[in-house]
Amino acid sequence: MSDLIILGTDTDVGKTTFALLWMSAFADRYEYWKPVETGPSDSEQVRQLVPKAIVHPPCERFEAAVAPPLAAQMEGKRCRGMFGVIRAKPAPTALDRRLLVESFGSPFSPLDERCLQHMLLRALGSCRVLISSSRLGAVGRTVQCLAALRGQGLQTRAVVLLGPADEYAAQEIQRHSETQVFSLRAPESYDAEAIRQCATAQRQDLVALELHLGFALASEDHTPLADPIAKDQLARDASVIWHPYTPLAGADRPLVCSAARDEFLSLADGRHVIDAISSWWTILHGHCHPPLMNALASNAEYIDHVHFAGVTHYWPIRLAEWLLRAFPWKGGRVFYSDNGSTAVEVALKMAYQFWCHQGEPQRTRFVGFDHGYHGDTFGAMAVSRDPLFFGRFEPLLLQADILPIDPDRLDDHLSKYRDQVAGIIIEPLVQGAGGMRMHTPQTLRAIAEVTQRHDVLFIADEVMTGSGRTGTLWAHQAAGIMPDLVCAAKTLAGGVLPLAATLVSPRVVKAFETADRSKTFFHGHSFTAHPLACAVACANAELLDRPETLAKPQAMATFWTETVEPLRFQARVKDVRIRGSIAAVELDVEGGYLADVGRTIRLKALEMGVLLRPLGSVLYAMPPYCTSSESLQKIADAMHAAVKTATL
Ligand SMILES: Cc1ncc(COP(=O)(O)O)c(C=O)c1O
């Protein structure tokens, strides 16, 4: 059930007075919660003056009567922020009761160091009442606040003018803001009896207000169209946007996301859902992770983008040093680009040019593997060769042979074509987009040995598996192998900004170390080595250097084993695969990537507050490292429910 959220045009306009009257009239149906309190306790006042009210304790309480972040700072603490408050939201004691949630100050008061309270108010619910004092200036104050709220996409269902009745103000506010206005008078004094009498005397007005709110309060309609702002954005989106991997006709409406924090996405219709796929595997520690956002904000004060040909800057150098530190190479280099496909494109071009420099330009073939995916640019498509995604472009693709992940088959192939093959490319341990298919470190090692024996370059595409996703910093490290080229992207800057890198081994670098300008690697993107992305990536690197960071995907693997692995015994479950932060369940259904079951799974999980995006019949989770144990449990529950629904 929807909660009722009390907003005020300012501090001290009568929010708590309204709460006292409301709780006195409707203590049988509402329970009071003021999540964030500073100064004298309103929760305590409600408890004392409306003894029959159920009062939930605040989740943030600071003594000084100033803005919460400042009050927290004065006590040497930090505010827990929007999602911390959301997580702490109490459940009413019975199913037929709602919370009356009182906000602090104004909706535009600071909630923590980064966000204003309105972001929290949006996430808490969509039935909002704005309290305004009827003293002089009521019209301007109220209309201004309503307009500002609307500008942030927050609708207000009603205004309550508190104080001596002012017909004129009520009329004008209603006329200029198209919001229903109710008038209530404050009690003569603040004692339990006066509150009770005041509420009883105005019961008719309070009931009228409740009836007016009734539609919103009763509404459990959380489809993306429930909120007018969401509806407006969807209509505009539908006429101008072309979304990735989405047909232009017949697709489900997108979710309208208005904010993201930790493992949560906040939707414009008031829902907040768990981003269980880390926004296409990019978000590593959680959305808006403070150390990364701080690195972005502090560096954005003095640099934006500066090109990288003939110019250098601090952060890309520092990041490259960190990236290369994980390899026992001496003389390796980092070539920056801006997404996974371009990192792969760079690796393929470099590998071919390497052989050209060795006097072997006939090495025009590459080897990829069944179910491999390396991106959507032409080179990346050629080594992925998925018939559904890329079959149409087959006549345009460079030569690549796609083999099963089998060292013997690779050995046979390279024995035959060794002198024509520039390199092999593989996603180490986990093939992501191909259905979270996994192979063992032993198999990977055997593949590397065969490649080395035939003197062919080994490209590790760690675009998805990097940054500890599989439990080690780089997935290939689990096999103790040494690739010639490594592609990184997605999580490189923690998912905050686009950034990619191709790590190049000394052997390949050496072939380019010549003053012969015709042998230059002629490749570069406008946003190569974006300074801000590199600054954020360095903050990310610092986090990855801490043992507790990599302990998180390892702990997730244990959790998945306990909670998701048992799905293996469910009817029509073909396989369960777990590695590090990744848990995948493959269903035994027809239809491959286009299987209808994907949609069923997605909708079921969403209903349970979890965002999943199955790869056809493969349902998987790969949440950010910050995901709390409660959220992990919700993801596991959603996976169970989705499998059940999909296999009925
Ligand atoms: C292993 C792998 N390589 C490359 C890519 C392409 O990355 P991007 O989407 O950033 O171009 C992906 C994307 O999913 C991937 O999983």
The ligand as a Tripos MOL2 file, in Angstrom:
@<TRIPOS>MOLECULE
LIG
   16    16     1     0     0
SMALL
NO_CHARGES

@<TRIPOS>ATOM
      1 C1         33.5220   -9.8590  -23.4000 C.3       1 LIG1
      2 C2         33.0330   -8.6110  -24.0500 C.ar      1 LIG1
      3 N1         33.8040   -7.9930  -24.9340 N.ar      1 LIG1
      4 C3         33.4170   -6.8490  -25.5250 C.ar      1 LIG1
      5 C4         32.1920   -6.2900  -25.2520 C.ar      1 LIG1
      6 C5         31.7680   -5.0150  -25.9230 C.3       1 LIG1
      7 O1         31.8050   -3.9760  -25.0160 O.3       1 LIG1
      8 P1         31.0200   -2.6140  -25.3160 P.3       1 LIG1
      9 O2         29.5850   -2.9120  -25.1710 O.co2     1 LIG1
     10 O3         31.5390   -1.6630  -24.2760 O.co2     1 LIG1
     11 O4         31.3910   -2.1960  -26.6950 O.co2     1 LIG1
     12 C6         31.3580   -6.9040  -24.3500 C.ar      1 LIG1
     13 C7         30.0460   -6.3390  -24.0350 C.2       1 LIG1
     14 O5         29.1960   -6.9220  -23.4340 O.2       1 LIG1
     15 C8         31.7820   -8.0990  -23.7240 C.ar      1 LIG1
     16 O6         31.0290   -8.7360  -22.8320 O.3       1 LIG1
@<TRIPOS>BOND
     1     1     2 1
     2     2     3 ar
     3     2    15 ar
     4     3     4 ar
     5     4     5 ar
     6     5     6 1
     7     5    12 ar
     8     6     7 1
     9     7     8 1
    10     8     9 2
    11     8    10 1
    12     8    11 1
    13    12    13 1
    14    12    15 ar
    15    13    14 2
    16    15    16 1
@<TRIPOS>SUBSTRUCTURE
     1 LIG1         1 GROUP 0 **** ****
